């Protein structure tokens, strides 16, 4: 099964999948509203603005598994992201990224090693990032503390933009 075939649900409770973004480079990020890394939303929003017209999108995946830092409802999350950080990129429903109820998407994503080659069977924390190529392959994984606009993230995104 490809990443494009995995059923997903938007934050507004609509069915979707990554196939809706086929042909684009995707930066998929598990997010939280009450985390020390929450300011990364600003960098993610700037990436979306800078590269959207070039065949790129960020997709946010709210997760409450790390310190209960995403306790809100879907409406709370949507309002917080839009009003606080100008988020316009797609957001998925609150999702479990680790453990027994790990979403099938994350079962596939965690098979990818970090840039330093270290395998990571679990998501470390909020704001872990996966770069997916326009053909649907996971091509990079960045640890939570790596800023969205870090040179290595920008270089990886630019290398994946469709021609």
N, C-alpha and C positions, 0 to 999 in steps of 0.2 A: 504494500500500500504506500502511495506517495503522500507527502505532507499535504498536498492539495486535496486529497480524498478524505481527510479527517474532518468529521462534522464539528463545527464550532457554533457558538452563540454570541451575538453581539451584546454589548452592555444594555442595549434597549430590547433585549430578549427576542431578537430576530435570528433565524438560522442563517449561517454563512459557512464559509470555508476559506482557506488560503487561496483556493482556485479563483476567487473574486479578484485576486491580485497577481494572477499568473502573468509572467512577463515583466514583472517589476522586481527590483531588489527590495527586500523586506528586512527591517530591523525589528525583531520581536523582543519585547521587554516585559518581564513581570514587574509590576508596579505596586506602590502603596502610598497612601496619602499622609500617613503619620510617621514617616521614617526619616532618619537623618539624611538619607539620600534622595528624599522627595524633590529637592531643588533640581535634580536631574531632569525633571519634566520640562524645565525651561530649555535646556540643551536639546532635548528630543523634539520640542516644538520648533526650535530654530532649524534642526536638520530637516524636518518635514517641510518647512517653508523653503529652505534652500534647494532641496533636491526633488520635491514632488513633481515638478514639471519635467524632470529628467528621467522619470520612471522609477521612483522610489517611494516607499511609505514606511512609516513607523506603525507598529501595532502594539498597543498597550494591553497587558493582561493583568488586571488587578488580582492580588493574592493576599490572603489574610493569614498565611501560615507562619510568618516570621514576626513573633512578638505581638500578634494581634494588631498590626499596624494598618490594616485596611478593613475597619469594622463597619463602614457605612453601607448603605443601600446603593443600588445601581444609580438612582437619582442623585444621591449624595456625592458619589464618585464623579459622575458626569459634570455636576455643577462645580465641584472643587477643581477639576482639571481645566474646564473651560474658563471659569472666572479667575482662578489663581494663576494659571500658567498659559492661557491662550491655546490650549490643546485643541487641534482640529483633526488629528489623526484618528483612525479607527481604534475603538476600545472594545475588548471582549468582556464577557461576563466574568465575575469573580471565579477564579480557577485554582484548584489544588495542583501544585507543581511538583510536590514530593509525596512520598508515602504510598500507602495502600490504595488511596483514591486518586493517585496522580492521573491527570488528564492524558489521554492517548497521544496528544501532540507533544507533551513533555516527555513521554516515554521514548519518543523518537529523538527529540532535541538533545536529551542528556547523553546520547551516544557519541556526541561530538566532544572532542577534547578542547581544552583551552588553548590559547595561542602559544603558550609555553610547552604544549604537548602533554600536560598533565590531564589525565582523565578526571572527569567529575561526574560521579554517578547521581549526585543530587544537586539541586539548585542551592547555592550557598546562602543567598539572601535576596532581598528585594533589589531590583534593577540589574539583574543578570541579563545579558544581551546576546541574541543569536542573529547572525546575518544570514539570510536565505537568498540564494541567487535567483535570477529571473526564471531559471529552469526548475526551481524548487529544491535545490540541494543546500544543506547547511554548510556554509563555507567558513564561518568564523564564530567563535564564542568568546565573549568578554566578561570578565569578573564584575561583580556589582560596583566596586570602587572605581572602575574605569569610566571616566566621564564620557558622555555621548559625543562630545566634540573633540575628544583626544585625537591626536594625529593618527594613531593606528586605526581608530574607528573610521575616521574620515577617509583614509587611504583605502581601507577595505570596502567601504561603501562605493567610492568612486571607481574602484576596479570592477564592481558588479553592475554599474549602471548600464542599462541596455544601450546598444549603439544607435 
